[in-house]
Amino acid sequence: MEDLKEKVFLITGASSGIGAGIAIYLSKKTTAKLALVGRQEKNLKRISLYCEKSSGLTPLAIIADITEDSDAERVVNEAVEHFGKIDVLINNAGVIGMGGIKNSEMEIYDKVMNTNMRSVYHLTKLATPHLIETKGAIINISCIAGSRPSTMALAYNISKAALEHFTKCVALELAPDGVRVNSISPGFVNSNLLKDIGLSADQLEIFVKNVVGNMPLKKAVENGEIAALIAFLASDSAKSITGSNYVIDGGSMLR
Ligand SMILES: NC(=O)c1ccc[n+]([C@@H]2O[C@H](COP(=O)([O-])OP(=O)(O)OC[C@H]3O[C@@H](n4cnc5c(N)ncnc54)[C@H](OP(=O)(O)O)[C@@H]3O)[C@@H](O)[C@H]2O)c1
């Protein structure tokens, strides 16, 4: 991880769950510089402080709604103004919306696609000139739902399928510029994402038990495991890897 020490990581969705886990891991294991993005100021500041205590380096905390075009522009501008460059863009922020074709509202489709796909497209577009300068890397957080059909969350599933194809197309486009683009598809991670699936606390507990029980390795994926994969993909050890999707799912895709 020696080669990550001077790198600047821009991480969306760093105020909670997987994104917070990535920021914490990098601050514990490296001296990378972190630009952390989220909407909830209190949570983002808490994660930022935690990182600062670990590495002694103060992250740049950017409160922003990445679905707002002006906020996305501010995110990239503030990161570049503050650190002078961007080496690694982690498109992690995401939301879930429930329902299938018979029972979901278009508002759900718009919210999920705007967050999980449109904002990724926009942020990547804005960051690309800076990533070309550093010959940097992009890592998109997808989900196994992007390649495995299921009926509970149609808009979410297709947003992740689109994200994986986006990853491959942009990897091909930016390869001549020396920018690598990959995605990670986690299986179940016990995070705040679940608060939007419309279950009571009791129902949620049963849901989690069932999901984990059906995973061949019988354990939820941990944030630190995803963060370790991020660190590898961002490093020179992965210098020939682009356009790939890494599944980390406790064997769920085997079923
Ligand atoms: N949990 C799982 O089982 C699982 C599995 C596979 C893939 N994933 C993917 O992993 C990623 C992170 O999810 P998570 O499980 O860590 O969920 P989470 O705990 O709910 O975190 C989601 C993060 O995204 C941020 N976010 C959402 N909408 C945003 C917006 N419009 N602007 C800025 N930030 C926004 C949230 O920020 P605020 O809270 O500050 O608003 C939060 O930091 C998502 O892309 C998700 O699809 C999750």
The ligand as an SDF file (V2000), in Angstrom:
LIG
                    3D

 48 52  0  0  0  0  0  0  0  0999 V2000
  -25.8570   -2.7760    1.8130 N   0  0  0  0  0  0  0  0  0  0  0  0
  -25.8030   -3.7180    0.8790 C   0  0  0  0  0  0  0  0  0  0  0  0
  -26.2180   -4.8760    1.1080 O   0  0  0  0  0  0  0  0  0  0  0  0
  -25.2230   -3.4120   -0.4660 C   0  0  0  0  0  0  0  0  0  0  0  0
  -24.9540   -4.4870   -1.3230 C   0  0  0  0  0  0  0  0  0  0  0  0
  -24.4180   -4.2260   -2.5760 C   0  0  0  0  0  0  0  0  0  0  0  0
  -24.1580   -2.9410   -2.9730 C   0  0  0  0  0  0  0  0  0  0  0  0
  -24.4340   -1.8950   -2.1330 N   0  0  0  0  0  0  0  0  0  0  0  0
  -24.1430   -0.5570   -2.6220 C   0  0  0  0  0  0  0  0  0  0  0  0
  -23.2160    0.0720   -1.7770 O   0  0  0  0  0  0  0  0  0  0  0  0
  -23.3690    1.4860   -1.8460 C   0  0  0  0  0  0  0  0  0  0  0  0
  -23.4110    2.0590   -0.4280 C   0  0  0  0  0  0  0  0  0  0  0  0
  -24.5500    1.5260    0.2300 O   0  0  0  0  0  0  0  0  0  0  0  0
  -24.5890    1.2340    1.7910 P   0  0  0  0  0  0  0  0  0  0  0  0
  -25.0520   -0.1550    1.9630 O   0  0  0  0  0  0  0  0  0  0  0  0
  -23.3480    1.6800    2.4400 O   0  0  0  0  0  0  0  0  0  0  0  0
  -25.8320    2.1700    2.2050 O   0  0  0  0  0  0  0  0  0  0  0  0
  -25.9840    3.3650    3.2640 P   0  0  0  0  0  0  0  0  0  0  0  0
  -25.4110    2.9650    4.5700 O   0  0  0  0  0  0  0  0  0  0  0  0
  -27.4110    3.7460    3.1950 O   0  0  0  0  0  0  0  0  0  0  0  0
  -25.0750    4.5240    2.6520 O   0  0  0  0  0  0  0  0  0  0  0  0
  -25.4670    5.2040    1.4790 C   0  0  0  0  0  0  0  0  0  0  0  0
  -24.5840    6.4190    1.3320 C   0  0  0  0  0  0  0  0  0  0  0  0
  -24.9350    7.0960    0.1170 O   0  0  0  0  0  0  0  0  0  0  0  0
  -25.1200    8.4730    0.4140 C   0  0  0  0  0  0  0  0  0  0  0  0
  -26.0760    9.0680   -0.5140 N   0  0  0  0  0  0  0  0  0  0  0  0
  -27.2620    8.5720   -0.9330 C   0  0  0  0  0  0  0  0  0  0  0  0
  -27.8630    9.4350   -1.7580 N   0  0  0  0  0  0  0  0  0  0  0  0
  -27.0310   10.5050   -1.8670 C   0  0  0  0  0  0  0  0  0  0  0  0
  -27.0970   11.7330   -2.5650 C   0  0  0  0  0  0  0  0  0  0  0  0
  -28.1540   12.0460   -3.3400 N   0  0  0  0  0  0  0  0  0  0  0  0
  -26.0740   12.6030   -2.4510 N   0  0  0  0  0  0  0  0  0  0  0  0
  -25.0030   12.3080   -1.6680 C   0  0  0  0  0  0  0  0  0  0  0  0
  -24.8850   11.1660   -0.9690 N   0  0  0  0  0  0  0  0  0  0  0  0
  -25.8990   10.2860   -1.0790 C   0  0  0  0  0  0  0  0  0  0  0  0
  -25.6210    8.5100    1.8410 C   0  0  0  0  0  0  0  0  0  0  0  0
  -25.3750    9.7910    2.3640 O   0  0  0  0  0  0  0  0  0  0  0  0
  -26.2960   10.4870    3.5160 P   0  0  0  0  0  0  0  0  0  0  0  0
  -26.6940    9.3780    4.4500 O   0  0  0  0  0  0  0  0  0  0  0  0
  -25.3600   11.4800    4.1300 O   0  0  0  0  0  0  0  0  0  0  0  0
  -27.4370   11.0720    2.8070 O   0  0  0  0  0  0  0  0  0  0  0  0
  -24.7710    7.4230    2.4690 C   0  0  0  0  0  0  0  0  0  0  0  0
  -23.5100    7.9440    2.8330 O   0  0  0  0  0  0  0  0  0  0  0  0
  -24.6440    1.7280   -2.6540 C   0  0  0  0  0  0  0  0  0  0  0  0
  -24.3010    2.0850   -3.9750 O   0  0  0  0  0  0  0  0  0  0  0  0
  -25.3420    0.3870   -2.6230 C   0  0  0  0  0  0  0  0  0  0  0  0
  -26.1510    0.1640   -3.7430 O   0  0  0  0  0  0  0  0  0  0  0  0
  -24.9500   -2.1040   -0.8830 C   0  0  0  0  0  0  0  0  0  0  0  0
  1  2  1  0
  2  3  2  0
  2  4  1  0
  4  5  1  0
  4 48  2  0
  5  6  2  0
  6  7  1  0
  7  8  2  0
  8  9  1  0
  8 48  1  0
  9 10  1  0
  9 46  1  0
 10 11  1  0
 11 12  1  0
 11 44  1  0
 12 13  1  0
 13 14  1  0
 14 15  2  0
 14 16  1  0
 14 17  1  0
 17 18  1  0
 18 19  2  0
 18 20  1  0
 18 21  1  0
 21 22  1  0
 22 23  1  0
 23 24  1  0
 23 42  1  0
 24 25  1  0
 25 26  1  0
 25 36  1  0
 26 27  1  0
 26 35  1  0
 27 28  2  0
 28 29  1  0
 29 30  1  0
 29 35  2  0
 30 31  1  0
 30 32  2  0
 32 33  1  0
 33 34  2  0
 34 35  1  0
 36 37  1  0
 36 42  1  0
 37 38  1  0
 38 39  2  0
 38 40  1  0
 38 41  1  0
 42 43  1  0
 44 45  1  0
 44 46  1  0
 46 47  1  0
M  CHG  2   8   1  16  -1
M  END
$$$$
